[in-house]
Amino acid sequence: MSDPLRVLVVEDEWLIAEDIAACLRASGHQVIGPAPSVAAALRLIGEKPVDVALLDVQLHGETSLAIAEELQTRHIPFACLTGFGPRDVPSAFANFKFVRKPADQTDILRALAELVPTS
């Protein structure tokens, strides 16, 4: 990947969030967040430029659907980084890109490359 991306990370489990952030930083990307909740993620989207996002689907009893909808409104690509599969999540998520957790650096960077192809 040539240019560093500003990646919004939405994850409510601190250790997982830190692992994802460390992977992204090691690859030269700027991490926005990590945001542990819908409210925190929506605030960050409003305050900072975001190129791409990685969303956990379940956040302490709420889903990240409101975040996904805001990202779509802003034409920001994203993937759902989750232990669930497309059939295990609310139907509104079914057509989104999924990256299965636990995801390693290769999985995460491949997803970013697919979401934001370099020219």
N, C-alpha and C positions, 0 to 999 in steps of 0.2 A: 504494500500500500504506500503510495507516494506521499500524499499530503496528510498531516495529522487531522483527525476529526474531533469535534466537540461532541462527546458521547454522554447523553443523560443515562444514568444508571438508577433504576428504581428497584429497590430490594429491601425488604424489611428485616432480613437476617443479617446482622452486622458482619459476621465472619465471611459469609458469602459475598456480601457487598464489597468488603475490603479485598477479597481475592479477585473479583472481577475488576475492580478499580486498579489494583496492582498490575494485572495482566494488561489492561489498556494503557496504563502509564508506561510500562516497560516497552510497549510497542510504539510509543511516541504520541499517543492520543491524549487529549485533554478530557478529564472526567468532570462532568457536571453532576453534582451530588456526591455520593449516593443519597437518594431520597427514600426515606422509609415509609412514606404514606402518600396517598393521592393528593392531599392538600399541599404537602411539601413539593411534590413533583410539579403540580400545576403552578405553584409559585415560581419555581425555578424556570419553567418554560416561559413564563411571562417576563422574567428578569434577565435571562441569559440567552445568547444565541446557541441553538442546538442543531447539529447536523444530522444526528441519528440517535436512536434510543434503544435501550434494552430494558424490558419491563418484566418484573415478576408478576404473575397473574393474581395470586392471592396475597393481600397485604393486611395482616392483622384483622381478618374478618371482612374486609372489603375487597373488591376486585379493582384492577387497574383499567377498567373499561373507560372511565371518564378521561384518563390520561391518553389512552389510545385514540379516543375521539378527538381530543384537542390536537394531538399530533397529526391526525389525518386532516383536520381543518387547516393546519399550518403547512401541510404537504411535507412533513418530516417523516422519513422512513423509520420503522422500528421493527423489532422482533420481540416475541414473548420468550423470555428465558425462564423456563419452568420445569418442574418435575412432572407436570401433567402433559398429556398429549391433546391434540385437537378434539378428540371425542370426550375428554374428561373435563372440559372447561365449559363455561356458559356459551351458548350457541353464537353469541355476538363475536366471540373470539375465533370461531372455527376457521375462517379464511385468512387469518394472520400467519405470518412466518413464525415458526417455533424453533427454538434451540433447547434441547433437553438438558436439564440439570441432573447430575453435576456436569457442567461444561468445562472443558479444558481450554487453554489458550488457543489451540488450533480451531476448535469449534466456534469460539467467540470471534476470532479474526476472520474466519471464513464467512460467518453471518454478516459481519460489517462489510466485507468485500462484495457480498451479494446485494446488500441493501444500498450501498453507495459505490457503484462501480467506478473505477478510475478510468480516465479517458486516455 
